[in-house]
């Protein structure tokens, strides 16, 4: 067998050899982004925070390498976000006075004269006799449902002012809410919760939910949440009609206000004890309880990203809390009895007290200090709520319903097919099917959503070396339970 001959390499030094590097180089775009002096850009502020993150501060090499990879992924994501913002040409509105005077003296009539006709038509008032009224906007912000205390229920397309349906329940209506589509809505009436279609025909009656008081709908989980005067909290799955959870809220029962956290699906409630409680359908006790006020809590509003929430109490104080640390950030004293609060997509706060409504601009950065706008309703305010993706604030009061313009309150960027106010019937059906397919299970509602994709490790069994194995005998607990005739 002939062995192959191999030629020896020529002697000489290799000069063009380059050592391979596995670490990704920090992109120049990220460095330029972090060095910019723009303060109101989210990507720039996030880049400055990441630049201060130093992986070399870790003690162990394994942890140091993990932090370096994590920092590289964050830098790449921030650069892609900044590049995508170039395509987002929409900008939020604002109010600017020529002489630099305060903006809270500007009236709605002056704002209507300064804006275009399409925006001016969105400011209107409905004078009704069956108040006070509660209301709710649809998931895309196009439809509006109102419910009066004396039984009046109406669904309208508030942009075109077309009446979809109207009826009288002939009994007290405590709250109303849209479900996953605007063609189905729920009402909390005097005895039970009723579900109707777009023509006002009753589809279902939940007699298990006795004496309902407040309603809230979780669009990602397709759960209808109902708090009752009896102190119970109910979760209804609208896809199957099953009651997912139903338990007593104990001392936090019969709340005066509830709100949902869009980030994790947790329900936040506040009642007569002055405590803010957070609830999940899988746990029969409150996840977190915070003593926020000395008296009854009248209103709760949660930020769009779930990092902050606002509370208002009978002590005439409005407080801003950080959801991550559960600590108070700002506090402000109002001049009347507060009835309701609401936070917009651009963190504009609306506070309704007495017959007045005051708006505060960007309360997370600026605090609750000077009002941005002020409006006199003419009736006792019962509820305030911002319309998604519109610079509109809805006000339900004893004389009916009012819609006012608040420039800069809504997010102009309409993302995806879920929040499309100009959708057709075919698009609405497609959105309904997509929401049913993308439905999240109730078990995924938790304070920290990042725990869902983690693997739960089993506990390690550690044996005691001091005790010999011969002595480690498990006791037979069934032997003492036997009668004295069967023990031998």
Protein Blocks (a to p, Z undefined) as FASTA:
>chain_A
ZZdddddddedddfkbccddfbdcddfklmmmmmpccfkbmklmmmmmmmmpcfklpmbf
klmmmmmmmmmmmmmmmmmmmmmmmmmmbccdddddfklpafklpcfklmmmmmcfklmm
mpccdddfkbccdddddfkomaccdddfkopacdddfknopafbdcdehiacfbdcddfb
fkbccdddfklccdddfkopafbdcfklghifbdcddfklopacdddfkopacdddfkno
pafbacdekjmgoifbdcddfknopacdddfkopacdddfkbcbdfbdcdfbfbdcfbdc
ddfkopaccdddfkopacdddfklopafbdcddfbdcfbdcddfkopacddehjbccdde
hkllnopfbdfbdcdehpacfbdcddehiacdcdddfklcaddddehkacfbdghjklcc
kbcfklmmmmmmmmmmmpccfklgcfblmlmmpccddddddddfklcfklmccddfklmm
pcfklmZZ
